[in-house]
Amino acid sequence: MVMVNERGALTLPKGVRDALGVTRGGQIVVDVDGKGGVRLRSGVVMPVEIYSPARMEEFRKMNEAPLARRKAVWRRAG
């Protein structure tokens, strides 16, 4: 049994936190199904960076620079 405080917060028992692998400051995904059931899953939020065209050009140049100094050598197969 878990009690909900006046702010709507609840404290998960240690055994549940351990089972989910959640530590202080961790995140949990809460899913509610159509029958009123709740599912808890450990979750991680990863930041996503949206690159501008200028930044993409920087990446292209950075990746191609080492190749520009190399001469391609073609050999026949077989």
C-alpha positions as CSV (number, residue, x, y, z in Angstrom):
1,M,0.0,0.0,0.0
2,V,1.3,3.4,-0.9
3,M,-0.1,6.6,0.4
4,V,-0.5,9.8,-1.7
5,N,0.3,13.0,0.1
6,E,-1.6,16.3,-0.2
7,R,0.6,17.4,-3.2
8,G,-0.1,14.2,-5.0
9,A,3.3,12.7,-4.4
10,L,3.9,9.2,-3.3
11,T,6.9,7.3,-2.0
12,L,7.6,3.9,-3.6
13,P,8.8,1.2,-1.2
14,K,12.5,0.4,-1.4
15,G,11.8,-3.0,-2.8
16,V,9.9,-1.5,-5.7
17,R,12.6,1.1,-6.3
18,D,15.2,-1.7,-6.2
19,A,13.2,-3.9,-8.6
20,L,13.0,-1.0,-11.1
21,G,16.6,0.0,-10.6
22,V,15.6,3.5,-9.7
23,T,17.7,5.6,-7.4
24,R,17.3,9.1,-6.0
25,G,16.5,11.5,-8.9
26,G,15.7,8.6,-11.2
27,Q,12.8,8.7,-13.6
28,I,9.8,6.3,-13.9
29,V,7.5,6.0,-16.8
30,V,3.8,5.6,-15.7
31,D,1.3,4.1,-18.1
32,V,-2.4,3.8,-17.4
33,D,-4.4,1.3,-19.3
34,G,-8.1,1.5,-20.2
35,K,-9.2,-0.5,-17.2
36,G,-7.7,1.7,-14.5
37,G,-4.5,-0.3,-14.1
38,V,-1.1,1.4,-13.7
39,R,2.2,0.1,-15.0
40,L,5.6,1.5,-13.7
41,R,8.8,1.2,-15.8
42,S,12.2,2.7,-15.1
43,G,12.8,5.4,-17.7
44,V,15.6,7.6,-19.0
45,V,15.2,10.9,-20.9
46,M,17.9,11.5,-23.4
47,P,18.5,15.0,-24.6
48,V,18.1,15.4,-28.4
49,E,20.0,18.1,-30.3
50,I,18.6,19.4,-33.5
51,Y,21.4,20.4,-35.8
52,S,21.3,23.6,-37.9
53,P,22.4,23.4,-41.5
54,A,25.6,25.3,-40.5
55,R,26.4,22.7,-37.8
56,M,25.7,19.9,-40.3
57,E,28.2,21.5,-42.6
58,E,30.8,21.6,-39.8
59,F,30.3,17.9,-39.2
60,R,30.7,17.2,-42.9
61,K,33.9,19.1,-43.2
62,M,35.3,17.6,-40.0
63,N,34.5,14.0,-41.3
64,E,35.9,14.7,-44.8
65,A,39.1,16.5,-43.8
66,P,41.1,13.3,-42.8
67,L,40.0,11.7,-46.1
68,A,41.0,14.7,-48.2
69,R,44.7,14.0,-47.5
70,R,44.5,10.4,-48.6
71,K,44.8,9.2,-52.1
72,A,42.4,6.5,-53.2
73,V,44.1,3.4,-54.5
74,W,42.0,1.2,-56.8
75,R,42.9,-2.5,-57.2
76,R,41.3,-5.1,-59.4
77,A,39.4,-7.8,-57.6
78,G,40.4,-11.4,-58.2
